[in-house]
Amino acid sequence: MSDPLVVVGIDLGTFASGFAWAVIDEQNDDPEKRTIHFFTQWPGQPVASVKNLSALLLNESDEVVTWGFDARERALTHLSGTSHKYRAAFKMQLMHNQSDHREPRTASSKARQKPAEQPAQEGNTPLGAEPDPDEEEGSGDDNDDEDEDRNGFAPGEPPSEAEMLTTALLSRIRKAALHQVTASGYLEEDIRWCITVPAIFTDRTKHLVRQCAAAAGFPREDGRLILALEPEAAVHYARVSGARAPGSDTESAKDLAAPGRLILVVDGGGGTVDLAAYRNDEHGRMVEVGLVNGAQHGSNELNRRFEDRVLADRFGKPELVEQLRQEAPEAMLHLCEDWERGKLSFGPDSEEDLYLPIPTAIDRKLGASVRKRIARKQRGVTDYIVIPPKEMKGVFDTAVSEVLDLVDDQLDEIGGQDPATTATPVVLMVGGFSNSPYLQHSLKDHLAGRAHVLLPPDPGAAVLHGAVHFAYSPQTRARRARYTYGVAIAPPFDPDKDPEELRFIDPDGLARCSGRFSKLVTIGDVVDTDEEIMASLVPIRPERSTVSHLLYATTEKDARYVTEPGCEFIGKLSADLSTVMKYALPDRSTRLYLSFGETEIKVRSVVERTGAEVSTTLYFASDY
């Protein structure tokens, strides 16, 4: 792969998405002087914006008619009486449509009660690789690498609706970005792409995003497409945007790249509120401290509460709200658009009622009894949804209080990690939800005396800016492992410790233990982004040309067996070893290298006898 000449950052958002790009040259090597190009002329947009709506309009065959602002505009004016469907806010459904929770077949499915004990050191004695649970005896030499669908999705169940919609959206964004970059004289192969993902996405969900991107036409080659955590991208932007941590009586103002600076990012988007904390090392590079946290308390949560609480209260029952969604979708879109604008202007000192006009198509379906109820609850007003400040505060507080709890939990976790550092932490608010005056005031009031609350310029576009900076030059040095990761192995059977039901005889007549957990990294460990964890593994069955290693994760620091409670099968690592399987057992061993420090788990496999790197594929099998 040739060195890229251009980087393109894509903010794949729940509510809105966009792209920006920069040329790799000597002038742009200085991030504070870097020129970033944005696209702001989306079809159907009401005003110029660096992001387009993450929305699709589909026809009766589920083909995309149009997307973004144009999709919403056409849905608002032409949806009734057609078979077209408007789809939006589907990104977070990637976390809820993962039905492929295959559990590998092992010698026994019973949970083991034996005490945990470390396996032999991987770097000293080659360990027996666990037999592939997905292969029956005599199944032949099949190569998993050849099973991957040409559309980008791994073998198994067909893509979910959320995956197909995400693929369609990414395809449109890629096409728009490619048009802009190639119009400036660059080729598609000159581009390094970066797509942002929420910090709360699991490794499997991030893998799904990569699969969607591959199906949308993005490159598959390692390094041509990278993923960046949204809060991490936002910090990259804030560090070069001129935002400075405020001083106090004992501190002077510091830039966010200063050594020792502790930054907690609160990324409030449409679907999620993500939290991630970083402390700068002595060179100013970011080291992740604490585990990423977050929940689905983003701006869309307020939209749901508006419909499920306010509208249900005015109309009398939630069933009527759902009926209106089905029978008057364009009118409900109009009403929710008015709410979207109104909520952004609400602050802690707001004293005026919010008036939202009731669209005619909704009014016709309400009936006399519902109108009487609305009049009774709104002092006679029936042509508007009237929301007084107290009720608005109630809608906000239910979501905001959960955000404050998340911030408290994160500050408590990172507070005692480095007692030598006494500088006041900076809480960096980014994302579209961070534009809410009510959220800003609540967070500043809640953290008074404990942390500085800082908003960078244009917090709604911080992730998009940061995606370009991250693609150009990642500034994260290390991250913390979310789980204890390991692989299933089959070492020699220990009659004093291993249950008899896990005992089996390998082809060479040696008694082995099935389902032993060989730890690669421990939960909470700081892993450098350029560090690789190595395990030396030997395939037991000589008739196989493909060896499959089973990856597991657990929240426990130690585990002896992969069948212990809380230890979950998360993926399979397959490597083609056809060139060495003719050799005796020790000479067909492989070194399995896993990198946990990057945004995704990366894996490669090297044949010890030849030193050749073999093709390796990772398929995640469950969410965890």
C-alpha positions, -999 to +999 in steps of 0.1 A: +000+000+000+014+034-010+015+062+015-017+083+015-018+118+001-052+127+016-071+119+048-109+120+050-127+120+083-163+109+086-185+116+116-211+089+114-237+103+137-270+092+150-287+124+141-264+138+114-232+128+096-206+146+076-171+144+061-141+167+060-106+162+044-071+175+044-040+171+022-009+154+038+019+179+032+046+198+051+024+227+060-004+206+074+020+186+095+015+214+121-020+206+134-026+242+145-021+254+109-038+224+093-062+233+065-094+212+067-119+212+038-156+208+047-187+202+025-217+224+034-240+222+004-263+193+010-294+190-011-325+201+007-306+217+037-324+246+053-291+264+061-255+256+053-242+228+075-211+207+077-233+177+085-262+161+067-291+143+084-284+106+090-317+097+072-328+077+043-360+076+022-367+041+009-392+030-018-414-001-016-384-023-027-363-009+002-341+009-024-327+043-014-346+071-031-326+099-015-309+107+018-302+134+044-321+167+044-335+159+010-350+127+024-367+145+053-380+173+030-395+147+006-409+127+035-425+158+050-443+167+017-449+134-001-449+105+024-487+102+027-503+080+002-471+064-010-452+033+000-421+052+007-405+048+042-384+074+061-357+059+083-335+079+107-316+074+140-308+038+132-270+038+140-275+028+176-297-002+165-264-018+155-260-026+192-295-042+194-295-063+163-267-087+171-285-120+173-255-141+164-246-152+199-231-186+189-216-205+218-187-227+207-191-264+213-167-276+239-161-309+257-184-297+285-208-268+289-208-269+327-193-240+346-161-250+364-156-244+400-118-249+400-097-220+413-081-198+386-045-204+377-023-189+351-014-211+321+021-217+310+039-187+295+030-184+259+065-171+249+083-202+264+064-234+256+041-237+226+006-243+238-019-266+221-046-247+202-081-256+211-098-277+184-121-257+162-157-261+176-173-252+143-156-280+124-168-316+126-144-345+123-136-353+087-151-320+075-121-315+052-098-285+047-119-254+044-105-219+046-126-194+065-110-165+046-128-177+015-161-177+032-164-139+035-192-125+014-183-102-014-207-076+000-184-071+030-204-090+056-190-121+073-206-155+070-236-163+091-270-146+094-280-120+068-273-084+077-299-067+099-320-037+089-297-014+109-266-028+091-282-024+057-293+012+065-259+020+078-243+006+047-265+026+025-258+058+045-220+052+044-222+046+007-238+080+001-212+097+023-183+080+006-196+090-028-200+126-018-165+127-002-149+109-031-164+134-056-149+163-036-114+148-032-111+136-068-123+170-081-091+183-066-070+160-086-064+131-062-072+095-068-093+072-047-062+051-038-046+083-024-071+084+005-068+072+041-104+071+055-114+075+092-149+068+105-159+077+141-178+053+164-193+058+199-170+049+227-196+025+241-196+004+210-182-030+217-155-046+196-182-065+177-202-034+170-171-017+157-165-047+136-200-044+122-193-008+113-162-019+094-182-046+076-208-020+067-181+002+054-166-026+033-201-033+018-204+005+011-172+005-010-146+016+015-112-002+013-105-034+032-068-030+034-054-024+069-044+012+073-066+025+045-097+026+068-093+033+105-119+038+132-117+065+158-137+068+191-159+099+190-147+114+223-111+107+213-116+125+180-131+154+198-101+158+221-078+158+191-098+188+178-100+206+211-062+203+216-055+222+184-085+246+184-072+271+208-094+259+237-076+263+270-082+250+304-092+279+327-070+288+356-078+294+392-062+311+422-034+285+422-033+276+385-026+295+353-044+287+322-030+257+303-035+243+269-051+209+267-019+193+254+001+202+285+019+173+302-002+159+331-035+175+320-064+153+329-094+156+304-128+139+308-147+141+275-185+142+277-196+136+241-234+142+239-246+132+205-280+123+192-280+087+203-254+085+231-235+103+258-200+089+257-174+094+284-137+088+281-108+102+302-072+109+291-041+121+309-013+136+289+021+120+294+053+139+297+054+144+259+018+156+257+004+124+241-029+111+255-031+080+277-065+066+284-072+064+321-103+046+334-126+026+312-148+042+286-183+047+299-216+060+285-252+052+278-280+060+254-289+093+270-283+115+240-305+142+225-328+116+209-337+105+244-353+139+249-372+134+217-385+100+229-395+115+262-413+143+244-434+118+224-439+092+252-446+117+280-457+151+267-477+139+237-491+109+254-502+131+283-520+155+259-536+129+238-545+106+267-527+074+257-495+062+241-514+041+216-526+073+199-491+086+195-481+053+178-512+055+156-502+090+145-467+078+137-483+052+113-511+072+098-497+107+097-459+103+096-452+136+078-472+155+103-454+138+132-421+147+116-432+184+114-442+184+151-410+167+162-390+192+140-406+220+159-397+203+192-361+198+180-357+235+175-375+244+207-355+222+230-322+237+219-334+272+231-345+260+266-322+270+294-323+270+332-337+306+333-364+301+306-397+314+318-418+313+286-440+284+276-430+265+244-457+266+218-456+238+191-483+241+164-504+210+160-503+200+123-537+198+105-532+161+096-529+153+133-557+176+145-581+158+121-574+125+138-577+136+174-614+136+179-636+157+202-627+139+235-590+143+229-594+180+220-613+185+253-585+168+272-559+191+255-580+222+263-583+211+299-546+206+303-535+237+284-559+263+297-581+262+267-554+261+240-561+233+214-542+243+183-508+241+199-489+217+222-480+241+251-451+230+273-446+252+304-410+256+318-416+233+347-427+205+324-397+212+301-374+209+331-389+176+339-383+162+304-346+174+306-339+164+342-347+127+336-320+125+309-296+151+324-295+135+358-284+103+343-256+121+324-245+137+357-244+103+373-222+090+345-198+119+350-196+113+387-188+076+382-161+084+358-145+111+380-146+088+409-128+061+389-100+083+377-097+105+407-074+083+427-052+069+399-024+095+402-024+113+436+007+132+426-012+151+400-033+178+417-043+199+387-081+203+384-096+180+358-111+195+326-145+182+316-148+188+278-183+191+265-187+181+228-214+169+205-247+184+194-264+178+228-236+200+244-252+230+227-281+227+251-279+257+276-297+235+301-272+207+299-243+232+301-256+249+332-265+216+349-230+202+344-212+234+354-234+237+385-229+200+394-191+201+390-185+235+406-152+233+426-144+198+413-137+203+376-135+229+349-162+226+323-150+236+289-167+239+255-144+241+224-154+262+194-183+246+175-188+216+199-214+200+175-187+196+148-158+187+172-159+150+163-159+158+126-129+181+130-112+156+152-117+127+128-095+145+102-068+152+129-070+116+141-066+102+106-037+126+100-018+118+132-033+099+161-022+114+194-033+085+217-004+066+232-022+040+253-056+027+262-071+005+290-084-029+282-121-032+287-120-069+295-096-097+303-090-113+269-077-148+262-078-177+238-090-213+244-061-237+245-057-275+250-025-279+271-015-313+287-041-325+311-034-320+348-052-347+368-047-328+400-065-297+388-085-304+356-120-320+356-120-354+340-148-344+316-124-319+299-099-347+292-094-358+257-067-377+237-050-358+208-039-376+176-004-383+191-019-400+221-013-373+246-040-365+272-050-328+269-075-305+287-101-289+265-113-253+271-084-239+291-082-200+292-049-186+282-049-149+292-035-123+268-044-091+286-060-082+319-090-059+324-078-024+332-043-029+319-028+001+301-018-011+266+004+010+244-011+016+210+019+000+193+022-029+216+013-065+205+005-093+228+019-127+216+008-162+221+027-192+207+001-218+197+003-252+180-025-267+159-033-302+172-050-318+143-026-324+113-055-329+088-065-293+090-051-267+067-068-239+086-063-234+123-090-215+143-082-199+176-112-190+198-111-156+215-129-151+249-135-121+272-144-119+308-147-092+334-127-113+359-090-107+362-082-144+361-099-175+346-088-210+342-115-223+319-135-206+291-167-221+305-165-202+338-194-179+346-189-145+328-164-158+304-179-153+269-169-165+235-165-134+214-148-144+182-128-168+161-093-162+146-087-182+115-053-187+099-042-206+068-014-230+077-015-252+047+022-247+040+034-261+074+008-287+085+029-315+069+055-310+096+056-326+130+037-309+159+063-285+172+073-273+137+038-262+128+034-237+156+022-202+151+028-169+169-005-152+173-002-114+177-031-093+190-031-055+194-056-041+220-042-006+221-059+007+189-096+015+184-102-020+173-086-054+182-061-062+155-047-096+149-020-113+128-004-147+127+032-157+119+044-193+111+074-199+134+092-223+111+092-200+081+087-166+096+060-160+070+029-140+080-003-158+071-037-144+064-058-141+095-094-131+098-113-122+130-151-127+132-169-115+163-195-140+174-213-121+202-218-088+218-201-083+252 
